[in-house]
Amino acid sequence: VCGIAAMTLSGFVEIPGNETGWRMEIVEEAFTAPLHVGDIFGIPIGIFQIVLVVGLIIYKWHSPIHKAIRKLTDMLSVKVLGFLLIVILGLLSSVMSAILASIILVEVVNAMPLSRKSKIDLTIIACFSIGLGAALTPLGEPLSTIAISKLAGEPYNADFMFLFNMLGKYIIPGIFAFGIIGVFFLGKADPKEAGMKAADYNETVKDVVMRAVKVYVFIMALTFLGEGFKPLILEYFIQIPSSILYWVNMVSAILDNATLAAAEIGPALSEIQIKSILMGLLIAGGMLIPGNIPNIISAGKLGINSKEWARLGLPLGVISMAVYFVLIFMLGI
């Protein structure tokens, strides 16, 4: 609804040299964006297909997968498993999608012998990692899919590896840093404390299919929303200094970061503006539950409330944003 409204209203705004409002090419882009962000061996790959196929795989073989997780928790220490979980899911979320990475996260966390507080801490830290890693390719999450779609034309001609090349030097070390932070928090955990019981897998084929359909509709709507906000971007956002834009995007803690990316990202922005927008959105998105899809999925499945999430999410997010601000704007890395 918001996307349709934004597209309709933008049609009343005239910007010299730019088309606004409803056009057939935008409608076609909205319908195809969730289905095609690249090709593998000539086969079109999109976030919709990834979510659907991997979801069906987990549904079909959830029992042996869960048994393997339990066996792994017996073989490795809690700290080692926590580190591997945070880092591996963070890196793989760029190809399996943040949604499926968060589903795997919940399954593993449920199987680990930890107290409720330790499980919440591990989940929050892992969601920061997943949220960052998923931005490396357009398969990872709606934010990256939308960013690639918005920057596909001149002057950036964004391809499958565009975000990896632009943000990889910040995101990959950040994922390992969150893994180390996870070890620190789990180092204080006592596996003998009473923890939550492992949750039974109760999804149906319908649940798996509907999740993929919802992702498709969500990305389509974001395409409309982003195009609808084009006048706002061209008239105002390109005038905001990158260092200020970075902190403004802390609102991503309470608003879905993909929605904000659709509204803010555009080819008229400079590379440093795009970088500051994306990094601000990605980090702030982990602060509170509404900020990112992995947060919403994990909190819902593990029963984490807003206060419990904010206890660690807010300070960890603010500190992370400060570190990246120094790296990007003060050290110029």
C-alpha positions as CSV (number, residue, x, y, z in Angstrom):
1,V,0.0,0.0,0.0
2,C,2.8,2.4,0.9
3,G,4.7,1.6,-2.3
4,I,1.6,2.2,-4.5
5,A,0.8,5.4,-2.7
6,A,4.4,6.7,-3.0
7,M,4.5,5.9,-6.7
8,T,1.2,7.6,-7.3
9,L,2.1,10.8,-5.4
10,S,5.5,11.0,-7.1
11,G,3.7,11.3,-10.4
12,F,2.6,14.7,-9.4
13,V,6.2,15.9,-9.0
14,E,8.1,17.1,-12.0
15,I,11.9,16.9,-11.9
16,P,13.7,18.2,-15.0
17,G,15.5,15.3,-16.7
18,N,13.9,12.6,-14.6
19,E,10.8,10.5,-15.0
20,T,8.5,10.0,-12.0
21,G,5.3,8.1,-11.3
22,W,3.9,5.0,-12.8
23,R,5.7,3.6,-15.9
24,M,5.7,0.1,-17.4
25,E,9.4,-0.4,-16.9
26,I,9.0,0.1,-13.2
27,V,6.1,-2.3,-13.0
28,E,8.2,-4.9,-14.9
29,E,11.2,-4.3,-12.6
30,A,9.0,-4.8,-9.5
31,F,7.7,-8.1,-10.7
32,T,11.1,-9.4,-11.8
33,A,13.4,-8.0,-9.0
34,P,12.6,-10.9,-6.5
35,L,13.2,-13.5,-9.2
36,H,16.4,-12.5,-10.9
37,V,19.5,-10.9,-9.4
38,G,22.0,-13.1,-11.3
39,D,22.5,-16.3,-13.3
40,I,24.2,-19.5,-12.3
41,F,24.9,-21.8,-15.2
42,G,22.3,-20.0,-17.2
43,I,19.6,-20.5,-14.5
44,P,18.1,-17.3,-13.1
45,I,18.6,-16.9,-9.4
46,G,16.7,-14.6,-7.1
47,I,16.0,-14.3,-3.4
48,F,12.5,-15.8,-3.9
49,Q,14.0,-19.1,-5.3
50,I,16.6,-19.3,-2.6
51,V,14.1,-18.8,0.2
52,L,11.8,-21.4,-1.3
53,V,14.3,-24.1,-2.2
54,V,16.4,-24.0,1.1
55,G,13.2,-23.8,3.1
56,L,11.9,-27.0,1.4
57,I,15.3,-28.7,2.1
58,I,15.1,-27.9,5.8
59,Y,11.4,-29.0,5.9
60,K,12.3,-32.4,4.2
61,W,15.4,-33.2,6.2
62,H,14.8,-31.3,9.5
63,S,15.0,-34.4,11.6
64,P,18.6,-35.4,10.6
65,I,19.6,-31.8,10.6
66,H,18.5,-31.3,14.1
67,K,20.2,-34.5,15.2
68,A,23.5,-33.3,13.6
69,I,23.2,-30.0,15.5
70,R,22.8,-31.9,18.8
71,K,25.8,-34.1,18.0
72,L,27.8,-31.0,17.2
73,T,27.0,-29.4,20.5
74,D,28.3,-32.5,22.2
75,M,31.5,-32.5,20.2
76,L,32.5,-28.8,20.5
77,S,32.6,-26.4,23.4
78,V,29.9,-23.8,23.7
79,K,32.3,-21.0,23.0
80,V,33.7,-22.6,19.8
81,L,30.3,-23.5,18.5
82,G,29.0,-20.0,19.2
83,F,31.9,-18.5,17.3
84,L,31.5,-20.8,14.4
85,L,27.7,-20.2,14.4
86,I,28.1,-16.4,14.3
87,V,30.8,-16.3,11.6
88,I,29.6,-19.1,9.3
89,L,26.0,-17.8,9.3
90,G,27.2,-14.3,8.8
91,L,29.2,-15.3,5.8
92,L,26.8,-17.7,4.3
93,S,23.8,-15.4,4.7
94,S,24.9,-13.7,1.6
95,V,24.0,-16.8,-0.5
96,M,21.4,-18.6,1.6
97,S,19.5,-15.4,2.6
98,A,19.2,-13.8,6.0
99,I,15.8,-15.4,6.5
100,L,17.1,-18.9,6.2
101,A,20.2,-18.1,8.2
102,S,18.0,-16.9,11.0
103,I,15.9,-20.0,10.9
104,I,19.1,-22.2,11.1
105,L,20.3,-19.9,14.0
106,V,17.1,-20.6,16.0
107,E,17.4,-24.3,15.5
108,V,21.0,-24.4,16.6
109,V,20.5,-22.0,19.6
110,N,17.6,-24.1,20.8
111,A,19.8,-27.2,20.8
112,M,22.6,-25.6,22.8
113,P,22.9,-26.2,26.5
114,L,22.6,-22.5,27.6
115,S,20.5,-20.4,29.9
116,R,17.8,-18.2,28.5
117,K,20.0,-15.1,28.9
118,S,22.9,-16.6,27.1
119,K,20.7,-17.8,24.3
120,I,19.3,-14.3,23.9
121,D,22.8,-12.8,23.9
122,L,24.1,-15.3,21.3
123,T,21.0,-14.7,19.1
124,I,21.4,-10.9,19.1
125,I,25.1,-11.0,18.3
126,A,24.4,-13.5,15.5
127,C,21.7,-11.4,14.1
128,F,24.1,-8.5,13.8
129,S,26.5,-10.8,11.9
130,I,23.7,-12.1,9.7
131,G,22.4,-8.7,8.9
132,L,25.9,-7.5,7.9
133,G,26.8,-10.6,5.9
134,A,23.5,-10.7,4.0
135,A,24.3,-7.4,2.4
136,L,27.3,-8.8,0.4
137,T,25.1,-10.1,-2.4
138,P,21.6,-9.4,-3.7
139,L,20.6,-13.0,-2.6
140,G,21.1,-12.1,1.0
141,E,18.3,-9.8,2.0
142,P,15.7,-7.4,0.6
143,L,18.0,-4.4,1.4
144,S,20.8,-5.7,-0.9
145,T,18.3,-6.8,-3.6
146,I,16.8,-3.3,-3.6
147,A,20.2,-1.6,-3.6
148,I,21.4,-3.5,-6.6
149,S,18.1,-2.9,-8.4
150,K,18.3,0.9,-7.7
151,L,21.9,1.1,-8.8
152,A,21.7,-1.2,-11.9
153,G,21.9,1.7,-14.4
154,E,24.3,4.5,-14.9
155,P,26.6,5.6,-13.4
156,Y,27.2,2.5,-11.2
157,N,25.9,-0.4,-13.3
158,A,25.7,-2.5,-10.2
159,D,26.2,-6.2,-10.8
160,F,26.0,-9.2,-8.5
161,M,29.3,-8.4,-6.8
162,F,28.9,-4.7,-6.5
163,L,28.1,-4.6,-2.8
164,F,30.7,-7.2,-2.0
165,N,33.3,-5.0,-3.7
166,M,32.1,-1.8,-2.0
167,L,31.4,-3.1,1.5
168,G,33.3,-6.4,1.9
169,K,36.3,-4.8,3.5
170,Y,34.0,-3.5,6.3
171,I,31.6,-6.4,6.6
172,I,33.9,-9.5,6.6
173,P,36.1,-8.2,9.5
174,G,33.0,-7.1,11.3
175,I,31.5,-10.6,11.1
176,F,34.7,-12.1,12.7
177,A,34.6,-9.3,15.3
178,F,31.0,-10.2,16.3
179,G,32.2,-13.9,16.5
180,I,34.8,-12.8,19.1
181,I,32.3,-10.8,21.0
182,G,30.1,-13.9,21.1
183,V,32.9,-15.9,22.6
184,F,33.3,-13.3,25.3
185,F,29.6,-13.4,26.2
186,L,29.5,-17.2,26.1
187,G,32.6,-17.4,28.2
188,K,30.5,-16.3,31.2
189,A,27.8,-18.8,30.5
190,D,27.3,-21.8,32.6
191,P,26.1,-24.8,30.5
192,K,24.7,-26.4,33.7
193,E,22.1,-23.7,34.2
194,A,18.6,-24.5,33.2
195,G,18.0,-23.5,29.6
196,M,15.1,-23.5,27.3
197,K,13.9,-26.8,25.9
198,A,14.6,-27.4,22.2
199,A,11.7,-26.3,20.2
200,D,10.1,-28.9,17.9
201,Y,10.1,-28.2,14.2
202,N,6.4,-27.5,13.3
203,E,6.5,-25.8,9.9
204,T,4.4,-27.2,7.0
205,V,5.0,-27.0,3.3
206,K,2.4,-24.2,3.2
207,D,4.4,-22.2,5.8
208,V,7.6,-22.6,3.6
209,V,5.8,-21.5,0.4
210,M,4.0,-18.6,2.1
211,R,7.3,-17.3,3.5
212,A,8.8,-17.2,0.0
213,V,5.6,-15.5,-1.4
214,K,5.7,-12.9,1.4
215,V,9.4,-12.2,0.6
216,Y,8.5,-11.8,-3.1
217,V,5.7,-9.3,-2.3
218,F,7.9,-7.4,0.1
219,I,10.6,-6.9,-2.4
220,M,8.1,-5.9,-5.1
221,A,6.6,-3.3,-2.8
222,L,10.0,-1.9,-1.9
223,T,10.7,-1.4,-5.6
224,F,7.6,0.7,-5.9
225,L,8.4,2.5,-2.6
226,G,12.0,3.3,-3.7
227,E,10.8,4.7,-7.1
228,G,8.1,6.7,-5.3
229,F,10.7,8.4,-3.1
230,K,12.8,9.4,-6.0
231,P,11.8,13.1,-5.9
232,L,12.7,13.2,-2.2
233,I,16.1,11.6,-2.8
234,L,16.9,13.9,-5.8
235,E,15.8,17.1,-4.0
236,Y,17.0,16.5,-0.4
237,F,19.1,13.4,0.3
238,I,21.9,14.1,-2.1
239,Q,22.4,17.4,-0.2
240,I,23.0,15.8,3.2
241,P,26.6,15.3,4.2
242,S,27.6,11.6,4.3
243,S,28.7,11.7,7.9
244,I,25.3,13.1,9.0
245,L,23.4,10.7,6.8
246,Y,25.2,7.8,8.5
247,W,23.9,8.7,12.0
248,V,20.4,9.7,10.7
249,N,20.0,6.1,9.6
250,M,19.9,5.0,13.3
251,V,16.1,5.2,12.7
252,S,16.7,1.7,11.1
253,A,16.5,0.4,14.6
254,I,12.8,0.9,14.6
255,L,12.0,0.8,10.9
256,D,12.9,-2.0,8.5
257,N,16.2,-1.2,6.9
258,A,15.1,-2.5,3.5
259,T,12.3,0.0,3.5
260,L,14.7,2.9,4.3
261,A,17.1,1.7,1.6
262,A,14.4,1.7,-1.0
263,A,13.6,5.3,0.0
264,E,17.2,6.6,0.2
265,I,19.3,4.8,-2.3
266,G,19.5,6.2,-5.8
267,P,22.0,6.6,-8.7
268,A,22.2,10.4,-8.1
269,L,24.1,9.7,-4.8
270,S,27.9,9.6,-4.5
271,E,29.7,6.4,-3.6
272,I,30.5,7.7,-0.1
273,Q,26.8,8.6,0.4
274,I,25.7,5.1,-0.7
275,K,28.3,3.6,1.6
276,S,27.3,5.7,4.6
277,I,23.6,4.9,4.0
278,L,24.1,1.2,3.7
279,M,26.5,0.8,6.6
280,G,24.4,2.9,8.9
281,L,21.3,0.9,8.0
282,L,23.0,-2.4,8.4
283,I,24.4,-1.8,11.8
284,A,21.5,0.1,13.3
285,G,19.1,-2.6,12.0
286,G,20.4,-4.9,14.7
287,M,19.7,-2.7,17.6
288,L,16.0,-3.4,18.1
289,I,13.6,-6.2,16.9
290,P,11.8,-4.3,14.1
291,G,15.1,-3.2,12.5
292,N,15.8,-6.4,10.5
293,I,14.2,-9.6,9.3
294,P,16.5,-11.9,11.2
295,N,15.7,-10.1,14.4
296,I,12.0,-10.5,13.8
297,I,12.2,-14.2,13.0
298,S,14.6,-15.0,15.8
299,A,12.8,-13.0,18.5
300,G,9.4,-14.5,17.4
301,K,10.6,-18.1,17.5
302,L,12.6,-17.8,20.7
303,G,10.1,-15.5,22.5
304,I,12.5,-12.6,23.0
305,N,10.7,-9.4,24.0
306,S,11.7,-5.8,23.1
307,K,13.3,-5.0,26.4
308,E,15.4,-8.2,26.4
309,W,16.7,-7.4,22.9
310,A,17.4,-3.7,23.6
311,R,19.5,-4.6,26.7
312,L,22.3,-5.8,24.5
313,G,21.2,-4.7,21.0
314,L,21.3,-0.9,21.7
315,P,24.8,-0.6,23.3
316,L,26.3,-3.1,20.9
317,G,24.8,-1.2,17.9
318,V,25.9,2.2,19.1
319,I,29.5,1.0,19.8
320,S,29.6,-0.7,16.4
321,M,28.4,2.4,14.6
322,A,31.0,4.5,16.4
323,V,33.8,2.1,15.3
324,Y,32.7,2.1,11.7
325,F,32.3,5.9,11.7
326,V,36.0,6.2,12.7
327,L,37.0,3.7,10.1
328,I,35.0,5.3,7.2
329,F,35.0,9.0,7.9
330,M,38.0,9.7,10.2
331,L,40.6,7.1,8.9
332,G,39.2,7.0,5.4
333,I,39.5,3.3,5.1
